[in-house]
Amino acid sequence: MTATATETAPVAEVPTFDVTLRIRRFTPETHGAEPYWQEFTLQAHGTDRVLDALHKAKWEVDGSLSFRRSCAHGICGSDAMRINGRNRLACKTLLKDLNPDKPITIEPIKGLPVVKDLIVDMEPFYASYREIMPFLVSEGRTPTKERLQSPEERERFDDTTKCILCAACTSSCPVFWTDGQYFGPAAIVNAHRFIFDSRDDAAPQRLEILNDREGVWRCRTVFNCTEACPRGIEVTKAIQEVKRAMITRSY
């Protein structure tokens, strides 16, 4: 008779470490009209994200700390903020990747009015988005079933369908910082998504909208937007394709 012993492998403990968040706060109801910095020193785990640390600071230290978040999985786009000087999603940024030996600086995204702490007024951003007609326009081609499209036709605009409207790209753009009237990368990316959709008939109208002095020609090809996009969209490339379509009227 042979006995078999099953040994359970020991589960490694998740490492813990102390981390300091240096947060730019704005609470006009208690501290006046000037922003100020506040530091929170917390114990974190190796698997924690910046969003987890913000939750801990709010729930265990100061309940007045304010920020947006929803799905916590990089889909809703609501928790974009400047982390160590770069636009990122708090829910996708691991603390251990930020060198937690030094204070981690967290600020609201730039170029939009700050409402409170890390919350900004997104209405100017959404206004630009609405202006480019972000919906399918099909005139005189009502199908009997679904609107068919080849894989090649879909591939033409597939990259720009990934946008989650987090505003990380637009608020990383130096042109948008200095001129809030500029449509911004996100609006142009979403226009691209429909301009190159073979099922859509409103490309000429969208190109006319973006031919405005605050449209695509304000882009200076800095590539900040491409670097900031948490979905990996080639934002600058999409803007250049819209410029080319405007000149050649080929889309």
Secondary structure, 3 states (H helix, E strand, C coil): CCCCCCCCCCCCCCCEEEEEEEEEECCHHHHCCCCEEEEEEEEEECCCEHHHHHHHHHHHCCCCCCCCCCCCCCCCCCCEEEECCEEEEHHHCEHHHHCCCCCEEEECCCCCCEEECCEECCHHHHHHHHHCCCCCCCCCCCCCCCCCCCHHHHHCCCHHHHCCCCCCCHHHCHHHHHCCCCCCHHHHHHHHHHHCCCCCCCHHHHHHHHCCCCCHHHCCCCCHHHHHCCCCCCHHHHHHHHHHHHHHCCC
